[in-house]
Amino acid sequence: MRRFKNILYVSEANADQASAVARSVSLAENNQATLTILEVIPSAVEDYQTEAIAIHRKALEPLIEPYRHRMEIQLEVLVGTTFLEVIRTVMTHAHDLVIKAAENPGFMRRLFGSDDMHLLRKCPCPVWLMKPPERSNYNSILAAVDFDPSHPLSPEKELNQEIMELASSLALSDVASLHLAHAWETLPETLLSKKGISNEGIAAYVENERSRHEKGLSMLAEALRDRIGKDAYDYLSPHLHLPKGPAKRMIAALAAEVQVDLVVMGTIARTGVSGLIIGNTAETILSQLFCSVLAIKPPGFTTPVKLSG
């Protein structure tokens, strides 16, 4: 099972952070990981920069005070643009998970603010955005996977495996229900009708496509069982969902329907019958979610952020 070893929590002054910090501490303990809390402040006048850093560092102390007896937590304050400094810190110190309370959740239709979206797009390690107040234990977790039904185990195999393994690991530790979801589409039925295809022919085509996607999702579920073991898989007994429609609409709707606390998904998703990889599908899904999100980059992802400049 995937374990995190070097966790970075990003302080978000405009959110209620107590529950998110508590969750981060618990995760670090369970993974025997190091935990660093980072705050990024805007550029200050050079003469006052040292003083400003000291003030903000002192302001972070109450966040970690309840946990001093449980583990050592590092505090760091940097000056600059939040998402840039976070990503540079990840690159410099090899953090394998970034956790952050979502920006301004009470004042925006979209849960995630600008720094959040930059991290989701550009951070090289998984990003866990928590919706305050964060639950100490989740009741329901959804893993959203995407694949070509002709080749369900490639080329997205590694990404889907990581999505499912992380979701199943958290479901086991939280004693939460696990949902595996894959949205699928067909050619528009009105278009097929205009081409002279009978209603029976259209129904047969749609059922065939549904069956192909169902088989693909079952193959992924079987691959998960092989990786985590039969006992763990049988204990989880994941619910498989095949909503028909565009992923950018159906995944968020399903998350609301089953009242999930966390969606685990990739930041690049396959969409449409053409099988093209379109990055903004994932961003569209993210913009509709009102629960916590753990977002994972595909294999080979390279951040556009440079260490300096």
N, C-alpha and C positions, 0 to 999 in steps of 0.2 A: 504494500500500500504506500502511496505517496506520502512523504513526511517533509514538512518544511523545517529548515534549520536556521534561517537567518531572516527574521521578520522585521519589516519596517512599518511602523504605524505613523501616519501623517496627521498631525494635529489640524483640526478644522475649527477655528475659533467661533464660527457662526452656527455651530451645531451643538446639540447636547451630546457630549462625548463620553460621559461616564460609562454607559452601557457598552459602547464600542471598545473602550479601553479594557473593560472587564473581560469582554469576549476575546480580545487580543492576548491578554495575559493567560487566560485559560488555554487558548490554542497553543501558545508558546510552551506552557507547561506540559501539555499533552504530547507535544512533538519534541520535547527537550531541546527547544530552540532558543537562540538569543533573540532579544526584543529591544529595538531602539525606537524611541519616540522622537520624531523630527518635526520642528516647526519652521516654516519659511516666512520671513518677514520682508516687507518691501524695502527697497534700497533706502538707507537713511543717510543724512548728512554725515560725511566721513568723521567729523569731530565727535559725533554722538553714536557712531555705529557700535562701538564696544559696549557703551552703556545700554543701548537698546537691546543688544543680544543678552546682556546680563539680566535685564528686567524681564524679558520674555522667558528666559530659562528658569528664572525664579517662579514665574507664573505657571510653569508646567509642573512644578513640584507637587501641587495638590493632586494631580492626576495619578501619580505613581505612589503617593504616600500610603494608600491602603494595601499596597502589594510589596512593600519593602521587605517584609518578613518572609515572603514567598519566593522571590527571585530578584536578581539584579537587573534593573532596566536602565539602559543608557539614554541620556537626554542630549539632543543636539539642536542648535538653532543656527540657521543659515540665512543669508540675505540674498534676495533675488526674486525670480519668478517661480511660483510654487512648483508647477509641473516640471519645469526644467531642472530645478535643484533636486527634486525627488528622483527623477530619472538618472541624473548624474550620480546621486548617492547610491542608487541601485547598481549602477555600472561600476562604481569605484569600490564598493564594499560587498559586491556579489550577494545582495539580498535576493531571496527567492520568492518573496511574497510582499506585496504592498497592501496595507489595510488603511482605510480612510472612511470617516463618517461622511455621508453624502452632503454636498453643499446645499445650504439654504432650503431644506426640504419643505419648510412651511410657507415659503414665499414664491414658489415656482410651480407651474403646471408640470414641468419635467422635473423628475427627482434629481437628476444629475446636472451640476453646473459646469462651467467652462473648464476649470482645472480637472474636474472629474473626467470629462470627455477627452481632454488631451491625454490623460493617463491611460484611459481605455484604448486610445488609438496608438499611443507611442511607447508606453512603458514595456520593456522587454520581458518582465516577469509577470505572473498572474496578479491581477488587481481585484481586491475584494472591497467593494463599496457597500457600507452598512447603512441601513435606513434607521435613523434614531426614532424611538429608543430600540436598540438592538436586543433581541431575545438572548437569554443566556443559553437556551437550547432551542433548536428548531424542531417544529413538528412535521414539516413537510419540505422536501428538497426536490427540485426539478432539474434534470440534466437534459439540455437541448442539444441534440446531435443532428448532423447534416451529412448526407452522402448521396452518391449516384447509385441508384438501385441496381445498376448493372455491375457495379464494383463497390459494394458496401464497405469493404475492408481497406480500400485504397482510393485516392491518395490521401484522404482525410483520416486514415487509420490512427495515426499517432495522436492527432488532436482529439478525436472522439474517445480514444482510450483514456487520455488524461482527463477529459471532461467527466467520463463515467467513473473513473477511479476516485477522483477527488470527491465527487458527489456521493459515491457509495461509502467512502471513508468517513465523511462527515455524518452521513445518515446513521452509520454504525455507532459512532461516538455519541451522537445526540439521541439515539433511539428514535429516529425520525422515519417517516415513510419516504420512500424513494420513487420518483417518477422519471421514466425515460421517454422523451418526446421527440418526434420527427414529423415535421409538416411536409405535405406532399401536394403536388399540383398535376393537372392534366391540361391538355389543349382545351380551350374554351368549347363547351358543348354546343354553343350557338354556332361557332365556326364550323364544327363537324357537321351540324345539321344543314348548314348552307352548302356544304360540299356534297350533299345528297346521301349522307350516311343515315341509315334508319335508326329509330329510337333503340331498337334491340342491339344494333351494332355499337351505338354510343355507350349503352349500358355495359356491354361486354368489354369495350375498351377501358372504361372507367374502372370496372371491377378488376381487370387484368393489371392496371397500373396500381391499384390499391394493394393487390396481392403481392406485386413485386416489392413495393415499399415495406409491406408488412414482413415479408421474408427477410429483407435487408435489416430491419430493426431487430428481428429475432436473432439474426446472425450476430449482431453487435451485442445483444444481451447474452448470448452464449459465450462470446469472447470475454465478456466481463466475468461471467461465472468461472471460466477457466483461469482467469488472472487472480481473482480474489478467493477462489475456493468454493466448493459446492455448499459447505455449511454456512459460510457468510452470505452467499447469494440466496440460499433458501430462507435464511433468517430475514433478509431484506424483502424478498419476494417483490421485486420492483414492478410497479404498474407501467404497462406499455401504452403509449398514446400515439395515435396516428391522425391528427386533425387534418382535414382536407382544406387546402387553401394556402395562400402565400405565407411563408414563415414569418415575414415582417408583421403580419397581423395575427396569425394563429397562436404563436408562442406566448405572446403577452396575454391574449385572451384565455389561453389554457392556464397560465400561471394565476390569473385572477379567479378562474373557475374553481380550481382545486385549492386555492388559498395557500400557495406555497410561501415559505419564508425566505427562500433563497433559490435563485436561478443560477446554475452553472452552465456557461456557454462559451463558445469561441467568439473571437472578435471579427472573424471573417466567415461568412456563411455562403453556402450554395443556394441559389434560388432559381426558379423557373425551369421549364422543361428543356431549355437549351443547355443547362449544365454549366453555365458560366459562373465564375467566382466573382461576386459583387460585394465589396466591402461594406457599402452603406446599408445592406440588409440588416447586419448585426446592429449597427447604430440606430436604425429605425426601431428595432425591437427594444433596445436599451432605453430609448426615449419614451417608451410606453409603459415601462415597468415601474411599479411602486413598491417593490420589495428589494431586499438586499441582492447583490449580484456579485458573482465570482467569475471574472472574465479572463480567458486564457488565449494567448497568442498562438498562431499556428507554428509548426516546426519551421525553422529557417528564418523566422521573423528577425529583422534588423531594425532597431530604432533609428529614426532620422536625427535624433538629438546627439550632439557632439559633447564631449567632455569639457570643452572650453569654447568660448566665443559667444 
